[in-house]
Amino acid sequence: MTDTTRTLTGWETVDDEQCRRATSIVELLGHRWSSGILLAISRGATRFSEIVATVHGLSDRLAAVRLRELEHAGLIDRTVTPTTPVSVRYALSPRGRDLLAALQPLQEYGQRWEPQPGE
């Protein structure tokens, strides 16, 4: 295993396992709507209908698929309350909260370098 050193310019060395892990999470977040769903949940949307309403353009079918993927990846927790009708709520897991904190530098990069609408 190669030692990894973080500098101001980025990762100087990355071994195969580190690359695989980073690629895995980037691919998950790269799925359409995944990031939007995580942000919606972080902003307080806890029910399926709230998430769909918050993430504009997200269909019920894709919301269900993405929520299952994010839950399977350990980024969100799904809590089912056996009421009539059944109540399902979603929340960021500790791993999901940690990921959103790690995405902060990407958001800052986007603010600096991505063109604003109308530019």
Stockholm file with secondary structure:
# STOCKHOLM 1.0

chainA/1-119         MTDTTRTLTGWETVDDEQCRRATSIVELLGHRWSSGILLAISRGATRFSEIVATVHGLSDRLAAVRLRELEHAGLIDRTVTPTTPVSVRYALSPRGRDLLAALQPLQEYGQRWEPQPGE
#=GR chainA/1-119 SS CCCCCEETTEESCCCHHHHHHHHHHHHHHHSTTHHHHHHHHHTTCCSHHHHHHHSTTCCHHHHHHHHHHHHHTTSEEEEEECCSSCEEEEEECHHHHHHHHHHHHHHHHHHHHSCCTTC
#=GC SS_cons         CCCCCEETTEESCCCHHHHHHHHHHHHHHHSTTHHHHHHHHHTTCCSHHHHHHHSTTCCHHHHHHHHHHHHHTTSEEEEEECCSSCEEEEEECHHHHHHHHHHHHHHHHHHHHSCCTTC
//
